[in-house]
């Protein structure tokens, strides 16, 4: 495998959930901001924004949404937002007629922009020796997250991220082989995943998540079974909240 420094860093990615109490310098913050705004964006419309959450009261409320206490301890907490509000305002300042800010295409363009921006920031942070973790759990109650962050219509929270200097070194979490996830020309269906994933299951059962130190994780196929047999009722209303934010997902 041909590697350079960037690739080596990416191959060593670990989620960091414990940080040193060492604030990031203004220079590092500005660098991460610049990386964020230089991220690729659909049609050049710059559909994504970031809320940098510093208010302890807001963080406490977000912990209640996410149920992850370490969200409050992240020296930097950034929430990536799908944002059609700004362009809608730009349009309406010079035009009286309605526009198509709320259609499904605009929503998914903005959502994708925010996700790509988040990954760019993650890569940049790790390249500077920082550690980070995603908080998809802000969508446990998206309506509450929207209220906490005072998000206007035509916006939606996509993912959170905690960033700072790492104060732990987790194991490198195993991944299944590329053959199961990367295909040529068409999707490759497999008759017996359990059989072909036996070795991966063994690897996974030796991995210790630092959040659950007492025992290694279950085999991957067992994790799939546990996840898919339970409905996340707290997230089942996400489409309704997206519509409440002004988006029409039926068009």
Secondary structure as a PSIPRED ss2 file (coil, helix, strand):
# PSIPRED VFORMAT (PSIPRED V4.0)

   1 X C   1.000  0.000  0.000
   2 X C   1.000  0.000  0.000
   3 X C   1.000  0.000  0.000
   4 X C   1.000  0.000  0.000
   5 X H   0.000  1.000  0.000
   6 X H   0.000  1.000  0.000
   7 X H   0.000  1.000  0.000
   8 X H   0.000  1.000  0.000
   9 X H   0.000  1.000  0.000
  10 X H   0.000  1.000  0.000
  11 X H   0.000  1.000  0.000
  12 X C   1.000  0.000  0.000
  13 X C   1.000  0.000  0.000
  14 X C   1.000  0.000  0.000
  15 X E   0.000  0.000  1.000
  16 X C   1.000  0.000  0.000
  17 X C   1.000  0.000  0.000
  18 X C   1.000  0.000  0.000
  19 X E   0.000  0.000  1.000
  20 X C   1.000  0.000  0.000
  21 X C   1.000  0.000  0.000
  22 X C   1.000  0.000  0.000
  23 X C   1.000  0.000  0.000
  24 X C   1.000  0.000  0.000
  25 X C   1.000  0.000  0.000
  26 X H   0.000  1.000  0.000
  27 X H   0.000  1.000  0.000
  28 X H   0.000  1.000  0.000
  29 X H   0.000  1.000  0.000
  30 X H   0.000  1.000  0.000
  31 X H   0.000  1.000  0.000
  32 X H   0.000  1.000  0.000
  33 X H   0.000  1.000  0.000
  34 X H   0.000  1.000  0.000
  35 X H   0.000  1.000  0.000
  36 X H   0.000  1.000  0.000
  37 X H   0.000  1.000  0.000
  38 X C   1.000  0.000  0.000
  39 X C   1.000  0.000  0.000
  40 X C   1.000  0.000  0.000
  41 X C   1.000  0.000  0.000
  42 X H   0.000  1.000  0.000
  43 X H   0.000  1.000  0.000
  44 X H   0.000  1.000  0.000
  45 X C   1.000  0.000  0.000
  46 X C   1.000  0.000  0.000
  47 X C   1.000  0.000  0.000
  48 X E   0.000  0.000  1.000
  49 X E   0.000  0.000  1.000
  50 X E   0.000  0.000  1.000
  51 X E   0.000  0.000  1.000
  52 X E   0.000  0.000  1.000
  53 X C   1.000  0.000  0.000
  54 X C   1.000  0.000  0.000
  55 X C   1.000  0.000  0.000
  56 X H   0.000  1.000  0.000
  57 X H   0.000  1.000  0.000
  58 X H   0.000  1.000  0.000
  59 X H   0.000  1.000  0.000
  60 X H   0.000  1.000  0.000
  61 X H   0.000  1.000  0.000
  62 X H   0.000  1.000  0.000
  63 X H   0.000  1.000  0.000
  64 X H   0.000  1.000  0.000
  65 X H   0.000  1.000  0.000
  66 X H   0.000  1.000  0.000
  67 X C   1.000  0.000  0.000
  68 X C   1.000  0.000  0.000
  69 X H   0.000  1.000  0.000
  70 X H   0.000  1.000  0.000
  71 X H   0.000  1.000  0.000
  72 X C   1.000  0.000  0.000
  73 X C   1.000  0.000  0.000
  74 X C   1.000  0.000  0.000
  75 X C   1.000  0.000  0.000
  76 X E   0.000  0.000  1.000
  77 X E   0.000  0.000  1.000
  78 X E   0.000  0.000  1.000
  79 X E   0.000  0.000  1.000
  80 X E   0.000  0.000  1.000
  81 X E   0.000  0.000  1.000
  82 X E   0.000  0.000  1.000
  83 X E   0.000  0.000  1.000
  84 X C   1.000  0.000  0.000
  85 X H   0.000  1.000  0.000
  86 X H   0.000  1.000  0.000
  87 X H   0.000  1.000  0.000
  88 X H   0.000  1.000  0.000
  89 X H   0.000  1.000  0.000
  90 X H   0.000  1.000  0.000
  91 X H   0.000  1.000  0.000
  92 X H   0.000  1.000  0.000
  93 X H   0.000  1.000  0.000
  94 X H   0.000  1.000  0.000
  95 X C   1.000  0.000  0.000
  96 X C   1.000  0.000  0.000
  97 X C   1.000  0.000  0.000
  98 X C   1.000  0.000  0.000
  99 X C   1.000  0.000  0.000
 100 X C   1.000  0.000  0.000
 101 X C   1.000  0.000  0.000
 102 X C   1.000  0.000  0.000
 103 X E   0.000  0.000  1.000
 104 X H   0.000  1.000  0.000
 105 X H   0.000  1.000  0.000
 106 X H   0.000  1.000  0.000
 107 X H   0.000  1.000  0.000
 108 X H   0.000  1.000  0.000
 109 X H   0.000  1.000  0.000
 110 X H   0.000  1.000  0.000
 111 X H   0.000  1.000  0.000
 112 X H   0.000  1.000  0.000
 113 X H   0.000  1.000  0.000
 114 X H   0.000  1.000  0.000
 115 X H   0.000  1.000  0.000
 116 X H   0.000  1.000  0.000
 117 X H   0.000  1.000  0.000
 118 X H   0.000  1.000  0.000
 119 X H   0.000  1.000  0.000
 120 X H   0.000  1.000  0.000
 121 X H   0.000  1.000  0.000
 122 X H   0.000  1.000  0.000
 123 X H   0.000  1.000  0.000
 124 X H   0.000  1.000  0.000
 125 X H   0.000  1.000  0.000
 126 X H   0.000  1.000  0.000
 127 X H   0.000  1.000  0.000
 128 X C   1.000  0.000  0.000
 129 X C   1.000  0.000  0.000
 130 X C   1.000  0.000  0.000
 131 X E   0.000  0.000  1.000
 132 X E   0.000  0.000  1.000
 133 X E   0.000  0.000  1.000
 134 X E   0.000  0.000  1.000
 135 X E   0.000  0.000  1.000
 136 X H   0.000  1.000  0.000
 137 X H   0.000  1.000  0.000
 138 X H   0.000  1.000  0.000
 139 X H   0.000  1.000  0.000
 140 X C   1.000  0.000  0.000
 141 X C   1.000  0.000  0.000
 142 X H   0.000  1.000  0.000
 143 X H   0.000  1.000  0.000
 144 X H   0.000  1.000  0.000
 145 X H   0.000  1.000  0.000
 146 X H   0.000  1.000  0.000
 147 X H   0.000  1.000  0.000
 148 X H   0.000  1.000  0.000
 149 X H   0.000  1.000  0.000
 150 X C   1.000  0.000  0.000
 151 X C   1.000  0.000  0.000
 152 X C   1.000  0.000  0.000
 153 X C   1.000  0.000  0.000
 154 X C   1.000  0.000  0.000
 155 X E   0.000  0.000  1.000
 156 X E   0.000  0.000  1.000
 157 X E   0.000  0.000  1.000
 158 X E   0.000  0.000  1.000
 159 X E   0.000  0.000  1.000
 160 X E   0.000  0.000  1.000
 161 X E   0.000  0.000  1.000
 162 X E   0.000  0.000  1.000
 163 X E   0.000  0.000  1.000
 164 X E   0.000  0.000  1.000
 165 X C   1.000  0.000  0.000
 166 X E   0.000  0.000  1.000
 167 X C   1.000  0.000  0.000
 168 X C   1.000  0.000  0.000
 169 X C   1.000  0.000  0.000
 170 X C   1.000  0.000  0.000
 171 X C   1.000  0.000  0.000
 172 X C   1.000  0.000  0.000
 173 X C   1.000  0.000  0.000
 174 X C   1.000  0.000  0.000
 175 X C   1.000  0.000  0.000
 176 X C   1.000  0.000  0.000
 177 X C   1.000  0.000  0.000
 178 X H   0.000  1.000  0.000
 179 X H   0.000  1.000  0.000
 180 X H   0.000  1.000  0.000
 181 X C   1.000  0.000  0.000
 182 X C   1.000  0.000  0.000
 183 X C   1.000  0.000  0.000
 184 X C   1.000  0.000  0.000
 185 X C   1.000  0.000  0.000
 186 X C   1.000  0.000  0.000
 187 X C   1.000  0.000  0.000
 188 X C   1.000  0.000  0.000
 189 X C   1.000  0.000  0.000
 190 X C   1.000  0.000  0.000
 191 X C   1.000  0.000  0.000
 192 X C   1.000  0.000  0.000
 193 X H   0.000  1.000  0.000
 194 X H   0.000  1.000  0.000
 195 X H   0.000  1.000  0.000
 196 X H   0.000  1.000  0.000
 197 X C   1.000  0.000  0.000
 198 X H   0.000  1.000  0.000
 199 X H   0.000  1.000  0.000
 200 X H   0.000  1.000  0.000
 201 X H   0.000  1.000  0.000
 202 X H   0.000  1.000  0.000
 203 X H   0.000  1.000  0.000
 204 X H   0.000  1.000  0.000
 205 X C   1.000  0.000  0.000
 206 X C   1.000  0.000  0.000
 207 X C   1.000  0.000  0.000
 208 X C   1.000  0.000  0.000
 209 X C   1.000  0.000  0.000
 210 X C   1.000  0.000  0.000
 211 X C   1.000  0.000  0.000
 212 X C   1.000  0.000  0.000
 213 X C   1.000  0.000  0.000
 214 X C   1.000  0.000  0.000
 215 X C   1.000  0.000  0.000
 216 X C   1.000  0.000  0.000
 217 X C   1.000  0.000  0.000
 218 X C   1.000  0.000  0.000
 219 X C   1.000  0.000  0.000
 220 X H   0.000  1.000  0.000
 221 X H   0.000  1.000  0.000
 222 X H   0.000  1.000  0.000
 223 X H   0.000  1.000  0.000
 224 X H   0.000  1.000  0.000
 225 X H   0.000  1.000  0.000
 226 X H   0.000  1.000  0.000
 227 X H   0.000  1.000  0.000
 228 X H   0.000  1.000  0.000
 229 X C   1.000  0.000  0.000
 230 X C   1.000  0.000  0.000
 231 X C   1.000  0.000  0.000
 232 X C   1.000  0.000  0.000
 233 X C   1.000  0.000  0.000
 234 X C   1.000  0.000  0.000
 235 X C   1.000  0.000  0.000
 236 X C   1.000  0.000  0.000
 237 X C   1.000  0.000  0.000
 238 X H   0.000  1.000  0.000
 239 X H   0.000  1.000  0.000
 240 X H   0.000  1.000  0.000
 241 X H   0.000  1.000  0.000
 242 X H   0.000  1.000  0.000
 243 X H   0.000  1.000  0.000
 244 X H   0.000  1.000  0.000
 245 X C   1.000  0.000  0.000
 246 X C   1.000  0.000  0.000
 247 X C   1.000  0.000  0.000
 248 X E   0.000  0.000  1.000
 249 X C   1.000  0.000  0.000
 250 X C   1.000  0.000  0.000
 251 X C   1.000  0.000  0.000
